[in-house]
C-alpha cells in the first residue's frame, strides 16, 4: 500500500509531521505532499493526489476532500475518536466509514475493492464509457 499524507493546506503539514515523527520507525518516512512543499516531486495539490488515490483517510468529516472523494466514488475512512454530528450523519448516509482502531483499519485495507478509475470518471461526469460505439450504433440506425 502506497501512503501519501496530504495535510490541510492552511496547516502546511505541521501537525502531521509531528505525529509521524512521534510514531517513529516507518511512519517517520511517510511522504508529506502539498502545495507548500518545496521539493518538486512532493509539490502536489490535494485534488491531484485524490485523482490517483484508491482510498482517502480523514479526521475531519467536514473537509472538502470528503465530498471530492465521494464525487469520484472513492472510499473515505473517517478516523476520529470523537464522532461529530456531521460525521455521524455522513456515516449514516454511507458517504464515509468510521474507523475506530488500527486493527479495524488494517482489516478494511485488506478487503477494499479498488474500482476501475476509468468507469468512475465517466460516470462522475455523465459521459458514456462506450461513447464511440453508441455514436456508431446511432449513425448506422439512421434511415
KATA-V761490 format. One record per backbone hydrogen bond with DSSP energy under -1.0 kcal/mol. CO is the residue of the C=O (numbers start at 0). NH is the residue of the N-H. E is the energy in kcal/mol with one decimal. If there is no record, write none. Layout:
{{CO & NH & E} {CO & NH & E}}
This chain:
{{4 & 32 & -3.0} {7 & 10 & -1.4} {10 & 13 & -1.9} {12 & 16 & -2.8} {13 & 17 & -1.9} {14 & 18 & -2.3} {15 & 19 & -2.7} {16 & 20 & -2.3} {17 & 21 & -2.4} {18 & 22 & -2.2} {19 & 23 & -1.4} {23 & 26 & -1.5} {25 & 28 & -1.0} {26 & 29 & -1.5} {30 & 4 & -2.8} {33 & 36 & -1.2} {38 & 41 & -1.9} {41 & 33 & -2.1} {41 & 43 & -1.6} {44 & 48 & -2.1} {45 & 49 & -2.5} {46 & 50 & -1.4} {55 & 76 & -3.4} {57 & 78 & -2.8} {59 & 62 & -1.6} {62 & 65 & -1.2} {63 & 67 & -2.6} {64 & 68 & -2.7} {65 & 69 & -2.1} {66 & 70 & -2.0} {67 & 71 & -1.3} {68 & 73 & -2.9} {69 & 72 & -1.3} {74 & 55 & -2.5} {75 & 96 & -2.4} {76 & 57 & -2.7} {77 & 98 & -2.7} {83 & 87 & -2.6} {84 & 88 & -2.1} {85 & 89 & -2.6} {86 & 90 & -2.2} {87 & 91 & -2.5} {88 & 92 & -1.8} {89 & 94 & -2.5} {89 & 95 & -1.1} {90 & 93 & -1.3} {96 & 77 & -3.2} {100 & 104 & -2.1} {101 & 105 & -2.7} {102 & 106 & -2.3} {103 & 107 & -2.3} {104 & 108 & -2.5} {105 & 109 & -1.6} {107 & 111 & -1.1} {115 & 119 & -1.6} {116 & 120 & -2.5} {117 & 121 & -2.0} {118 & 122 & -2.6} {119 & 123 & -3.0} {120 & 124 & -1.8} {121 & 126 & -2.8} {122 & 125 & -1.1} {127 & 130 & -1.1} {129 & 133 & -2.7} {130 & 134 & -2.6} {131 & 135 & -2.4} {132 & 136 & -2.5} {133 & 137 & -2.0} {134 & 138 & -2.6} {135 & 139 & -2.6}}
